[in-house]
Amino acid sequence: MPVWLDVFIVVISIAIIVQLFVLLAIVASFRVAIAKVLKLAEDYQGKLDPILFRTGRILEISEEHIATIMTDAAEVTRVARSQAQKVDRVFTDAVERLRLQVMRADHILTGALEVIDEAGSKFRRTLWAPVQQASAVLRGLKASLDFIRGQQQRNDSQAATQDEELFI
């Protein structure tokens, strides 16, 4: 066998041995790292267990209170909804009554205004028309008296004019 084959086998053997030591070093470093990680995990677990235990106790204690609060909140919501519905019915009823009262008041005022208008018309027909007629009669009498006086004054002024003419 050639020498180079022996050399090659020796080199491969050395390489395999070096790889073995490298792998052993990696395994050793992994063991150290795993040991550190496990120690850290145990430390955190030791610190976290009391916190989780307390949190669990608080949740167990609070569970009843939370259930009571939720029940009360549901009851308050139900009561508020029913009260809101009652208020809505009251306001709807009040608005409807107010609308009816406004319609009634409008009807009453309309009737009152019609009665007042009719009374004014009747007043004009029954009282004012005769007053106007009496006034017209009085104006006619006055005009006739003025006319008669005017005739007398003319007669008097004509008589005075005639007397003056005779005097001159």
VMD Tcl script that builds the backbone (N, CA, C; Angstrom):
set m [mol new atoms 504]
animate dup $m
set s [atomselect $m all]
$s set {name element resname resid chain x y z} {
  {N N MET 1 A 0.814 -1.162 0.000}
  {CA C MET 1 A 0.000 0.000 0.000}
  {C C MET 1 A 0.866 1.235 0.000}
  {N N PRO 2 A 0.349 2.121 -0.663}
  {CA C PRO 2 A 1.182 3.297 -0.795}
  {C C PRO 2 A 1.232 4.078 0.528}
  {N N VAL 3 A 2.170 4.870 0.639}
  {CA C VAL 3 A 2.436 5.667 1.832}
  {C C VAL 3 A 1.386 6.783 1.948}
  {N N TRP 4 A 1.085 7.305 0.934}
  {CA C TRP 4 A 0.126 8.419 0.998}
  {C C TRP 4 A -1.202 7.952 1.566}
  {N N LEU 5 A -1.564 6.674 1.370}
  {CA C LEU 5 A -2.789 6.145 1.951}
  {C C LEU 5 A -2.631 6.052 3.463}
  {N N ASP 6 A -1.484 5.673 3.939}
  {CA C ASP 6 A -1.258 5.625 5.371}
  {C C ASP 6 A -1.289 7.029 5.957}
  {N N VAL 7 A -0.705 7.959 5.256}
  {CA C VAL 7 A -0.701 9.355 5.722}
  {C C VAL 7 A -2.147 9.873 5.750}
  {N N PHE 8 A -2.867 9.534 4.719}
  {CA C PHE 8 A -4.246 9.998 4.649}
  {C C PHE 8 A -5.051 9.408 5.804}
  {N N ILE 9 A -4.874 8.170 6.142}
  {CA C ILE 9 A -5.600 7.519 7.225}
  {C C ILE 9 A -5.198 8.168 8.549}
  {N N VAL 10 A -3.923 8.487 8.732}
  {CA C VAL 10 A -3.459 9.131 9.955}
  {C C VAL 10 A -4.088 10.524 10.064}
  {N N VAL 11 A -4.120 11.264 8.983}
  {CA C VAL 11 A -4.700 12.621 9.007}
  {C C VAL 11 A -6.189 12.526 9.330}
  {N N ILE 12 A -6.864 11.578 8.744}
  {CA C ILE 12 A -8.312 11.425 8.995}
  {C C ILE 12 A -8.504 11.036 10.457}
  {N N SER 13 A -7.661 10.170 10.987}
  {CA C SER 13 A -7.799 9.758 12.380}
  {C C SER 13 A -7.580 10.944 13.306}
  {N N ILE 14 A -6.576 11.740 13.011}
  {CA C ILE 14 A -6.319 12.939 13.830}
  {C C ILE 14 A -7.515 13.889 13.741}
  {N N ALA 15 A -8.064 14.055 12.549}
  {CA C ALA 15 A -9.210 14.952 12.369}
  {C C ALA 15 A -10.413 14.448 13.150}
  {N N ILE 16 A -10.611 13.129 13.137}
  {CA C ILE 16 A -11.738 12.557 13.868}
  {C C ILE 16 A -11.516 12.743 15.364}
  {N N ILE 17 A -10.287 12.575 15.833}
  {CA C ILE 17 A -9.997 12.763 17.248}
  {C C ILE 17 A -10.201 14.226 17.630}
  {N N VAL 18 A -9.760 15.147 16.778}
  {CA C VAL 18 A -9.963 16.583 17.059}
  {C C VAL 18 A -11.453 16.885 17.095}
  {N N GLN 19 A -12.196 16.314 16.170}
  {CA C GLN 19 A -13.649 16.533 16.155}
  {C C GLN 19 A -14.271 15.961 17.431}
  {N N LEU 20 A -13.743 14.826 17.879}
  {CA C LEU 20 A -14.264 14.229 19.094}
  {C C LEU 20 A -14.047 15.155 20.276}
  {N N PHE 21 A -12.850 15.743 20.373}
  {CA C PHE 21 A -12.596 16.674 21.478}
  {C C PHE 21 A -13.458 17.946 21.360}
  {N N VAL 22 A -13.627 18.406 20.157}
  {CA C VAL 22 A -14.487 19.597 19.966}
  {C C VAL 22 A -15.914 19.276 20.381}
  {N N LEU 23 A -16.388 18.116 19.976}
  {CA C LEU 23 A -17.756 17.736 20.351}
  {C C LEU 23 A -17.870 17.552 21.857}
  {N N LEU 24 A -16.810 16.948 22.471}
  {CA C LEU 24 A -16.844 16.795 23.924}
  {C C LEU 24 A -16.844 18.161 24.622}
  {N N ALA 25 A -16.097 19.104 24.087}
  {CA C ALA 25 A -16.076 20.469 24.655}
  {C C ALA 25 A -17.441 21.122 24.497}
  {N N ILE 26 A -18.068 20.940 23.355}
  {CA C ILE 26 A -19.408 21.511 23.125}
  {C C ILE 26 A -20.398 20.882 24.102}
  {N N VAL 27 A -20.336 19.564 24.277}
  {CA C VAL 27 A -21.246 18.884 25.194}
  {C C VAL 27 A -21.013 19.390 26.604}
  {N N ALA 28 A -19.755 19.567 26.979}
  {CA C ALA 28 A -19.452 20.061 28.325}
  {C C ALA 28 A -19.979 21.477 28.510}
  {N N SER 29 A -19.772 22.321 27.511}
  {CA C SER 29 A -20.273 23.695 27.634}
  {C C SER 29 A -21.808 23.701 27.656}
  {N N PHE 30 A -22.450 22.791 26.903}
  {CA C PHE 30 A -23.910 22.702 26.933}
  {C C PHE 30 A -24.375 22.268 28.318}
  {N N ARG 31 A -23.657 21.329 28.932}
  {CA C ARG 31 A -24.031 20.899 30.279}
  {C C ARG 31 A -23.938 22.065 31.262}
  {N N VAL 32 A -22.875 22.860 31.139}
  {CA C VAL 32 A -22.722 24.021 32.026}
  {C C VAL 32 A -23.857 25.014 31.762}
  {N N ALA 33 A -24.141 25.256 30.492}
  {CA C ALA 33 A -25.216 26.206 30.149}
  {C C ALA 33 A -26.560 25.696 30.627}
  {N N ILE 34 A -26.800 24.386 30.424}
  {CA C ILE 34 A -28.068 23.813 30.858}
  {C C ILE 34 A -28.165 23.892 32.373}
  {N N ALA 35 A -27.073 23.676 33.070}
  {CA C ALA 35 A -27.091 23.761 34.529}
  {C C ALA 35 A -27.415 25.185 34.976}
  {N N LYS 36 A -26.822 26.171 34.290}
  {CA C LYS 36 A -27.123 27.579 34.623}
  {C C LYS 36 A -28.590 27.908 34.338}
  {N N VAL 37 A -29.078 27.461 33.192}
  {CA C VAL 37 A -30.475 27.730 32.830}
  {C C VAL 37 A -31.408 27.058 33.836}
  {N N LEU 38 A -31.087 25.825 34.234}
  {CA C LEU 38 A -31.931 25.140 35.214}
  {C C LEU 38 A -31.907 25.857 36.557}
  {N N LYS 39 A -30.717 26.344 36.949}
  {CA C LYS 39 A -30.628 27.103 38.206}
  {C C LYS 39 A -31.460 28.377 38.126}
  {N N LEU 40 A -31.348 29.105 36.985}
  {CA C LEU 40 A -32.164 30.315 36.810}
  {C C LEU 40 A -33.651 29.966 36.822}
  {N N ALA 41 A -34.026 28.896 36.160}
  {CA C ALA 41 A -35.438 28.490 36.122}
  {C C ALA 41 A -35.928 28.148 37.517}
  {N N GLU 42 A -35.064 27.450 38.296}
  {CA C GLU 42 A -35.466 27.117 39.665}
  {C C GLU 42 A -35.602 28.381 40.512}
  {N N ASP 43 A -34.687 29.344 40.309}
  {CA C ASP 43 A -34.788 30.614 41.048}
  {C C ASP 43 A -36.085 31.344 40.692}
  {N N TYR 44 A -36.338 31.456 39.391}
  {CA C TYR 44 A -37.567 32.138 38.961}
  {C C TYR 44 A -38.806 31.377 39.405}
  {N N GLN 45 A -38.714 30.044 39.342}
  {CA C GLN 45 A -39.842 29.228 39.791}
  {C C GLN 45 A -40.083 29.450 41.275}
  {N N GLY 46 A -38.985 29.551 42.044}
  {CA C GLY 46 A -39.117 29.802 43.479}
  {C C GLY 46 A -39.733 31.166 43.758}
  {N N LYS 47 A -39.406 32.141 42.936}
  {CA C LYS 47 A -39.993 33.479 43.116}
  {C C LYS 47 A -41.405 33.553 42.548}
  {N N LEU 48 A -41.665 32.818 41.469}
  {CA C LEU 48 A -42.945 32.901 40.785}
  {C C LEU 48 A -44.029 32.084 41.483}
  {N N ASP 49 A -43.660 30.981 42.130}
  {CA C ASP 49 A -44.664 30.141 42.790}
  {C C ASP 49 A -45.443 30.885 43.873}
  {N N PRO 50 A -44.796 31.647 44.762}
  {CA C PRO 50 A -45.590 32.378 45.757}
  {C C PRO 50 A -46.512 33.419 45.115}
  {N N ILE 51 A -46.010 34.059 44.051}
  {CA C ILE 51 A -46.852 35.069 43.374}
  {C C ILE 51 A -48.067 34.387 42.758}
  {N N LEU 52 A -47.858 33.270 42.074}
  {CA C LEU 52 A -48.984 32.549 41.470}
  {C C LEU 52 A -49.931 32.018 42.535}
  {N N PHE 53 A -49.372 31.554 43.651}
  {CA C PHE 53 A -50.216 31.053 44.732}
  {C C PHE 53 A -51.085 32.172 45.294}
  {N N ARG 54 A -50.459 33.333 45.550}
  {CA C ARG 54 A -51.231 34.483 46.069}
  {C C ARG 54 A -52.284 34.942 45.056}
  {N N THR 55 A -51.886 34.995 43.788}
  {CA C THR 55 A -52.839 35.408 42.748}
  {C C THR 55 A -54.009 34.441 42.686}
  {N N GLY 56 A -53.708 33.144 42.793}
  {CA C GLY 56 A -54.785 32.146 42.791}
  {C C GLY 56 A -55.707 32.324 43.978}
  {N N ARG 57 A -55.155 32.585 45.148}
  {CA C ARG 57 A -55.987 32.811 46.335}
  {C C ARG 57 A -56.839 34.060 46.176}
  {N N ILE 58 A -56.202 35.116 45.657}
  {CA C ILE 58 A -56.956 36.367 45.453}
  {C C ILE 58 A -58.099 36.137 44.478}
  {N N LEU 59 A -57.834 35.411 43.407}
  {CA C LEU 59 A -58.896 35.124 42.435}
  {C C LEU 59 A -59.999 34.272 43.052}
  {N N GLU 60 A -59.616 33.278 43.880}
  {CA C GLU 60 A -60.636 32.459 44.534}
  {C C GLU 60 A -61.481 33.299 45.475}
  {N N ILE 61 A -60.812 34.173 46.241}
  {CA C ILE 61 A -61.553 35.042 47.163}
  {C C ILE 61 A -62.407 36.033 46.382}
  {N N SER 62 A -61.840 36.589 45.320}
  {CA C SER 62 A -62.535 37.632 44.555}
  {C C SER 62 A -63.606 37.074 43.646}
  {N N GLU 63 A -63.552 35.800 43.352}
  {CA C GLU 63 A -64.507 35.211 42.424}
  {C C GLU 63 A -65.939 35.434 42.887}
  {N N GLU 64 A -66.186 35.229 44.172}
  {CA C GLU 64 A -67.533 35.441 44.714}
  {C C GLU 64 A -67.921 36.915 44.633}
  {N N HIS 65 A -66.966 37.789 44.966}
  {CA C HIS 65 A -67.248 39.227 44.904}
  {C C HIS 65 A -67.488 39.673 43.458}
  {N N ILE 66 A -66.687 39.143 42.551}
  {CA C ILE 66 A -66.859 39.499 41.133}
  {C C ILE 66 A -68.209 39.008 40.642}
  {N N ALA 67 A -68.600 37.793 41.035}
  {CA C ALA 67 A -69.918 37.270 40.638}
  {C C ALA 67 A -71.027 38.147 41.209}
  {N N THR 68 A -70.872 38.586 42.463}
  {CA C THR 68 A -71.865 39.473 43.081}
  {C C THR 68 A -71.921 40.809 42.346}
  {N N ILE 69 A -70.749 41.332 42.009}
  {CA C ILE 69 A -70.699 42.611 41.284}
  {C C ILE 69 A -71.373 42.472 39.925}
  {N N MET 70 A -71.096 41.397 39.227}
  {CA C MET 70 A -71.716 41.178 37.915}
  {C C MET 70 A -73.230 41.032 38.039}
  {N N THR 71 A -73.676 40.318 39.070}
  {CA C THR 71 A -75.118 40.164 39.295}
  {C C THR 71 A -75.750 41.522 39.602}
  {N N ASP 72 A -75.080 42.297 40.462}
  {CA C ASP 72 A -75.599 43.629 40.798}
  {C C ASP 72 A -75.617 44.538 39.578}
  {N N ALA 73 A -74.571 44.459 38.766}
  {CA C ALA 73 A -74.527 45.293 37.559}
  {C C ALA 73 A -75.651 44.918 36.603}
  {N N ALA 74 A -75.911 43.622 36.476}
  {CA C ALA 74 A -77.016 43.183 35.622}
  {C C ALA 74 A -78.351 43.679 36.176}
  {N N GLU 75 A -78.513 43.623 37.487}
  {CA C GLU 75 A -79.755 44.100 38.118}
  {C C GLU 75 A -79.926 45.603 37.927}
  {N N VAL 76 A -78.818 46.346 38.114}
  {CA C VAL 76 A -78.873 47.802 37.930}
  {C C VAL 76 A -79.240 48.132 36.485}
  {N N THR 77 A -78.670 47.405 35.557}
  {CA C THR 77 A -78.990 47.626 34.144}
  {C C THR 77 A -80.457 47.337 33.864}
  {N N ARG 78 A -80.968 46.245 34.434}
  {CA C ARG 78 A -82.376 45.890 34.227}
  {C C ARG 78 A -83.291 46.966 34.814}
  {N N VAL 79 A -82.983 47.403 36.044}
  {CA C VAL 79 A -83.803 48.432 36.703}
  {C C VAL 79 A -83.722 49.752 35.928}
  {N N ALA 80 A -82.510 50.114 35.489}
  {CA C ALA 80 A -82.362 51.361 34.730}
  {C C ALA 80 A -83.156 51.303 33.430}
  {N N ARG 81 A -83.141 50.158 32.767}
  {CA C ARG 81 A -83.896 50.007 31.520}
  {C C ARG 81 A -85.391 50.156 31.783}
  {N N SER 82 A -85.885 49.498 32.854}
  {CA C SER 82 A -87.317 49.590 33.147}
  {C C SER 82 A -87.701 51.014 33.546}
  {N N GLN 83 A -86.821 51.684 34.314}
  {CA C GLN 83 A -87.110 53.072 34.695}
  {C C GLN 83 A -87.102 53.981 33.462}
  {N N ALA 84 A -86.172 53.748 32.562}
  {CA C ALA 84 A -86.133 54.552 31.333}
  {C C ALA 84 A -87.404 54.342 30.515}
  {N N GLN 85 A -87.894 53.108 30.472}
  {CA C GLN 85 A -89.143 52.834 29.764}
  {C C GLN 85 A -90.318 53.533 30.449}
  {N N LYS 86 A -90.331 53.520 31.799}
  {CA C LYS 86 A -91.398 54.206 32.526}
  {C C LYS 86 A -91.355 55.707 32.266}
  {N N VAL 87 A -90.140 56.281 32.306}
  {CA C VAL 87 A -89.987 57.718 32.044}
  {C C VAL 87 A -90.448 58.036 30.626}
  {N N ASP 88 A -90.109 57.169 29.681}
  {CA C ASP 88 A -90.546 57.381 28.302}
  {C C ASP 88 A -92.063 57.357 28.209}
  {N N ARG 89 A -92.690 56.395 28.901}
  {CA C ARG 89 A -94.161 56.342 28.880}
  {C C ARG 89 A -94.767 57.586 29.523}
  {N N VAL 90 A -94.184 58.044 30.646}
  {CA C VAL 90 A -94.697 59.236 31.331}
  {C C VAL 90 A -94.575 60.458 30.412}
  {N N PHE 91 A -93.386 60.623 29.797}
  {CA C PHE 91 A -93.198 61.771 28.914}
  {C C PHE 91 A -94.118 61.688 27.699}
  {N N THR 92 A -94.291 60.510 27.142}
  {CA C THR 92 A -95.186 60.346 26.000}
  {C C THR 92 A -96.608 60.704 26.401}
  {N N ASP 93 A -97.034 60.230 27.572}
  {CA C ASP 93 A -98.377 60.534 28.064}
  {C C ASP 93 A -98.524 62.035 28.319}
  {N N ALA 94 A -97.500 62.638 28.935}
  {CA C ALA 94 A -97.559 64.074 29.225}
  {C C ALA 94 A -97.615 64.888 27.939}
  {N N VAL 95 A -96.837 64.495 26.953}
  {CA C VAL 95 A -96.854 65.217 25.673}
  {C C VAL 95 A -98.216 65.066 25.007}
  {N N GLU 96 A -98.798 63.873 25.065}
  {CA C GLU 96 A -100.120 63.666 24.463}
  {C C GLU 96 A -101.176 64.501 25.197}
  {N N ARG 97 A -101.111 64.525 26.534}
  {CA C ARG 97 A -102.066 65.346 27.294}
  {C C ARG 97 A -101.878 66.827 26.984}
  {N N LEU 98 A -100.624 67.249 26.905}
  {CA C LEU 98 A -100.347 68.647 26.573}
  {C C LEU 98 A -100.889 68.987 25.190}
  {N N ARG 99 A -100.722 68.073 24.247}
  {CA C ARG 99 A -101.242 68.299 22.901}
  {C C ARG 99 A -102.766 68.434 22.933}
  {N N LEU 100 A -103.433 67.562 23.708}
  {CA C LEU 100 A -104.894 67.647 23.822}
  {C C LEU 100 A -105.320 68.959 24.490}
  {N N GLN 101 A -104.580 69.373 25.534}
  {CA C GLN 101 A -104.917 70.629 26.207}
  {C C GLN 101 A -104.720 71.819 25.269}
  {N N VAL 102 A -103.667 71.777 24.476}
  {CA C VAL 102 A -103.426 72.863 23.517}
  {C C VAL 102 A -104.540 72.891 22.485}
  {N N MET 103 A -104.956 71.697 22.027}
  {CA C MET 103 A -106.071 71.659 21.071}
  {C C MET 103 A -107.346 72.199 21.705}
  {N N ARG 104 A -107.595 71.813 22.979}
  {CA C ARG 104 A -108.771 72.312 23.682}
  {C C ARG 104 A -108.715 73.829 23.838}
  {N N ALA 105 A -107.556 74.331 24.254}
  {CA C ALA 105 A -107.393 75.778 24.429}
  {C C ALA 105 A -107.581 76.498 23.092}
  {N N ASP 106 A -107.055 75.908 22.018}
  {CA C ASP 106 A -107.231 76.499 20.690}
  {C C ASP 106 A -108.706 76.524 20.316}
  {N N HIS 107 A -109.401 75.433 20.602}
  {CA C HIS 107 A -110.833 75.373 20.305}
  {C C HIS 107 A -111.601 76.424 21.120}
  {N N ILE 108 A -111.255 76.529 22.408}
  {CA C ILE 108 A -111.930 77.509 23.273}
  {C C ILE 108 A -111.646 78.924 22.795}
  {N N LEU 109 A -110.377 79.212 22.492}
  {CA C LEU 109 A -110.029 80.564 22.027}
  {C C LEU 109 A -110.682 80.866 20.687}
  {N N THR 110 A -110.712 79.897 19.807}
  {CA C THR 110 A -111.369 80.098 18.513}
  {C C THR 110 A -112.850 80.397 18.727}
  {N N GLY 111 A -113.501 79.613 19.593}
  {CA C GLY 111 A -114.924 79.860 19.892}
  {C C GLY 111 A -115.130 81.223 20.514}
  {N N ALA 112 A -114.228 81.605 21.454}
  {CA C ALA 112 A -114.363 82.912 22.107}
  {C C ALA 112 A -114.189 84.035 21.093}
  {N N LEU 113 A -113.211 83.884 20.203}
  {CA C LEU 113 A -113.003 84.917 19.189}
  {C C LEU 113 A -114.198 85.008 18.233}
  {N N GLU 114 A -114.779 83.868 17.889}
  {CA C GLU 114 A -115.969 83.885 17.032}
  {C C GLU 114 A -117.124 84.573 17.734}
  {N N VAL 115 A -117.312 84.275 19.044}
  {CA C VAL 115 A -118.385 84.913 19.813}
  {C C VAL 115 A -118.150 86.410 19.893}
  {N N ILE 116 A -116.886 86.811 20.145}
  {CA C ILE 116 A -116.576 88.250 20.227}
  {C C ILE 116 A -116.824 88.915 18.881}
  {N N ASP 117 A -116.431 88.242 17.789}
  {CA C ASP 117 A -116.658 88.802 16.453}
  {C C ASP 117 A -118.157 88.929 16.178}
  {N N GLU 118 A -118.884 87.872 16.545}
  {CA C GLU 118 A -120.336 87.920 16.345}
  {C C GLU 118 A -120.974 89.007 17.205}
  {N N ALA 119 A -120.513 89.157 18.465}
  {CA C ALA 119 A -121.046 90.196 19.350}
  {C C ALA 119 A -120.741 91.572 18.777}
  {N N GLY 120 A -119.517 91.742 18.238}
  {CA C GLY 120 A -119.181 93.033 17.626}
  {C C GLY 120 A -120.066 93.324 16.426}
  {N N SER 121 A -120.301 92.302 15.605}
  {CA C SER 121 A -121.184 92.491 14.444}
  {C C SER 121 A -122.600 92.821 14.894}
  {N N LYS 122 A -123.066 92.094 15.896}
  {CA C LYS 122 A -124.418 92.347 16.394}
  {C C LYS 122 A -124.499 93.741 17.011}
  {N N PHE 123 A -123.425 94.118 17.749}
  {CA C PHE 123 A -123.382 95.460 18.344}
  {C C PHE 123 A -123.470 96.511 17.245}
  {N N ARG 124 A -122.705 96.301 16.188}
  {CA C ARG 124 A -122.749 97.262 15.082}
  {C C ARG 124 A -124.142 97.305 14.448}
  {N N ARG 125 A -124.730 96.133 14.288}
  {CA C ARG 125 A -126.045 96.101 13.647}
  {C C ARG 125 A -127.122 96.702 14.545}
  {N N THR 126 A -127.117 96.319 15.833}
  {CA C THR 126 A -128.225 96.718 16.691}
  {C C THR 126 A -128.035 98.094 17.312}
  {N N LEU 127 A -126.816 98.442 17.665}
  {CA C LEU 127 A -126.622 99.688 18.382}
  {C C LEU 127 A -126.011 100.763 17.492}
  {N N TRP 128 A -125.016 100.383 16.778}
  {CA C TRP 128 A -124.281 101.379 15.993}
  {C C TRP 128 A -125.083 101.849 14.791}
  {N N ALA 129 A -125.823 100.949 14.133}
  {CA C ALA 129 A -126.626 101.345 12.965}
  {C C ALA 129 A -127.688 102.378 13.360}
  {N N PRO 130 A -128.439 102.169 14.458}
  {CA C PRO 130 A -129.401 103.200 14.834}
  {C C PRO 130 A -128.720 104.510 15.232}
  {N N VAL 131 A -127.551 104.393 15.868}
  {CA C VAL 131 A -126.825 105.616 16.226}
  {C C VAL 131 A -126.416 106.351 14.962}
  {N N GLN 132 A -125.976 105.620 13.972}
  {CA C GLN 132 A -125.595 106.254 12.710}
  {C C GLN 132 A -126.831 106.862 12.028}
  {N N GLN 133 A -127.922 106.126 12.113}
  {CA C GLN 133 A -129.148 106.666 11.514}
  {C C GLN 133 A -129.594 107.926 12.265}
  {N N ALA 134 A -129.522 107.876 13.614}
  {CA C ALA 134 A -129.899 109.051 14.394}
  {C C ALA 134 A -128.961 110.205 14.087}
  {N N SER 135 A -127.695 109.879 13.943}
  {CA C SER 135 A -126.709 110.898 13.602}
  {C C SER 135 A -127.019 111.484 12.236}
  {N N ALA 136 A -127.394 110.597 11.308}
  {CA C ALA 136 A -127.746 111.076 9.965}
  {C C ALA 136 A -128.980 111.967 10.032}
  {N N VAL 137 A -129.955 111.589 10.856}
  {CA C VAL 137 A -131.164 112.410 11.002}
  {C C VAL 137 A -130.798 113.754 11.603}
  {N N LEU 138 A -129.912 113.732 12.648}
  {CA C LEU 138 A -129.508 114.987 13.283}
  {C C LEU 138 A -128.737 115.864 12.292}
  {N N ARG 139 A -127.863 115.239 11.490}
  {CA C ARG 139 A -127.147 116.023 10.478}
  {C C ARG 139 A -128.125 116.621 9.470}
  {N N GLY 140 A -129.148 115.830 9.137}
  {CA C GLY 140 A -130.166 116.348 8.211}
  {C C GLY 140 A -130.918 117.530 8.819}
  {N N LEU 141 A -131.266 117.381 10.117}
  {CA C LEU 141 A -131.955 118.478 10.803}
  {C C LEU 141 A -131.062 119.705 10.869}
  {N N LYS 142 A -129.799 119.473 11.179}
  {CA C LYS 142 A -128.858 120.570 11.263}
  {C C LYS 142 A -128.736 121.257 9.908}
  {N N ALA 143 A -128.656 120.443 8.867}
  {CA C ALA 143 A -128.545 121.016 7.521}
  {C C ALA 143 A -129.800 121.812 7.186}
  {N N SER 144 A -130.950 121.273 7.559}
  {CA C SER 144 A -132.176 122.003 7.258}
  {C C SER 144 A -132.271 123.278 8.099}
  {N N LEU 145 A -131.828 123.198 9.376}
  {CA C LEU 145 A -131.823 124.405 10.207}
  {C C LEU 145 A -130.841 125.426 9.652}
  {N N ASP 146 A -129.672 124.928 9.209}
  {CA C ASP 146 A -128.694 125.846 8.605}
  {C C ASP 146 A -129.272 126.472 7.345}
  {N N PHE 147 A -129.999 125.674 6.609}
  {CA C PHE 147 A -130.594 126.198 5.388}
  {C C PHE 147 A -131.643 127.268 5.719}
  {N N ILE 148 A -132.449 126.950 6.724}
  {CA C ILE 148 A -133.484 127.909 7.119}
  {C C ILE 148 A -132.831 129.167 7.653}
  {N N ARG 149 A -131.820 129.044 8.466}
  {CA C ARG 149 A -131.111 130.206 9.003}
  {C C ARG 149 A -130.475 130.996 7.869}
  {N N GLY 150 A -129.916 130.231 6.926}
  {CA C GLY 150 A -129.300 130.908 5.778}
  {C C GLY 150 A -130.337 131.722 5.026}
  {N N GLN 151 A -131.552 131.238 4.914}
  {CA C GLN 151 A -132.609 131.971 4.243}
  {C C GLN 151 A -132.977 133.210 5.043}
  {N N GLN 152 A -133.072 133.037 6.348}
  {CA C GLN 152 A -133.418 134.176 7.184}
  {C C GLN 152 A -132.316 135.222 7.150}
  {N N GLN 153 A -131.075 134.778 7.160}
  {CA C GLN 153 A -129.973 135.744 7.119}
  {C C GLN 153 A -129.952 136.435 5.777}
  {N N ARG 154 A -130.283 135.724 4.742}
  {CA C ARG 154 A -130.347 136.372 3.430}
  {C C ARG 154 A -131.491 137.389 3.411}
  {N N ASN 155 A -132.585 136.938 3.975}
  {CA C ASN 155 A -133.714 137.868 4.028}
  {C C ASN 155 A -133.339 139.082 4.871}
  {N N ASP 156 A -132.680 138.835 5.996}
  {CA C ASP 156 A -132.263 139.937 6.858}
  {C C ASP 156 A -131.224 140.800 6.143}
  {N N SER 157 A -130.282 140.147 5.466}
  {CA C SER 157 A -129.247 140.934 4.770}
  {C C SER 157 A -129.872 141.643 3.573}
  {N N GLN 158 A -130.852 141.046 2.937}
  {CA C GLN 158 A -131.516 141.731 1.835}
  {C C GLN 158 A -132.345 142.893 2.364}
  {N N ALA 159 A -132.970 142.672 3.505}
  {CA C ALA 159 A -133.760 143.757 4.099}
  {C C ALA 159 A -132.827 144.875 4.509}
  {N N ALA 160 A -131.656 144.533 5.070}
  {CA C ALA 160 A -130.705 145.573 5.478}
  {C C ALA 160 A -130.189 146.278 4.239}
  {N N THR 161 A -129.969 145.535 3.181}
  {CA C THR 161 A -129.485 146.127 1.944}
  {C C THR 161 A -130.573 147.052 1.379}
  {N N GLN 162 A -131.778 146.668 1.462}
  {CA C GLN 162 A -132.857 147.483 0.964}
  {C C GLN 162 A -133.006 148.722 1.831}
  {N N ASP 163 A -132.872 148.537 3.147}
  {CA C ASP 163 A -132.955 149.689 4.049}
  {C C ASP 163 A -131.813 150.660 3.746}
  {N N GLU 164 A -130.682 150.152 3.469}
  {CA C GLU 164 A -129.535 150.999 3.180}
  {C C GLU 164 A -129.774 151.711 1.857}
  {N N GLU 165 A -130.346 150.996 0.942}
  {CA C GLU 165 A -130.595 151.617 -0.335}
  {C C GLU 165 A -131.633 152.745 -0.168}
  {N N LEU 166 A -132.558 152.500 0.680}
  {CA C LEU 166 A -133.565 153.539 0.902}
  {C C LEU 166 A -132.948 154.685 1.668}
  {N N PHE 167 A -132.033 154.418 2.526}
  {CA C PHE 167 A -131.408 155.436 3.332}
  {C C PHE 167 A -130.501 156.324 2.484}
  {N N ILE 168 A -129.936 155.803 1.532}
  {CA C ILE 168 A -129.027 156.583 0.725}
  {C C ILE 168 A -129.852 157.388 -0.171}
}
mol reanalyze $m
mol bondsrecalc $m
mol representation Tube
mol addrep $m
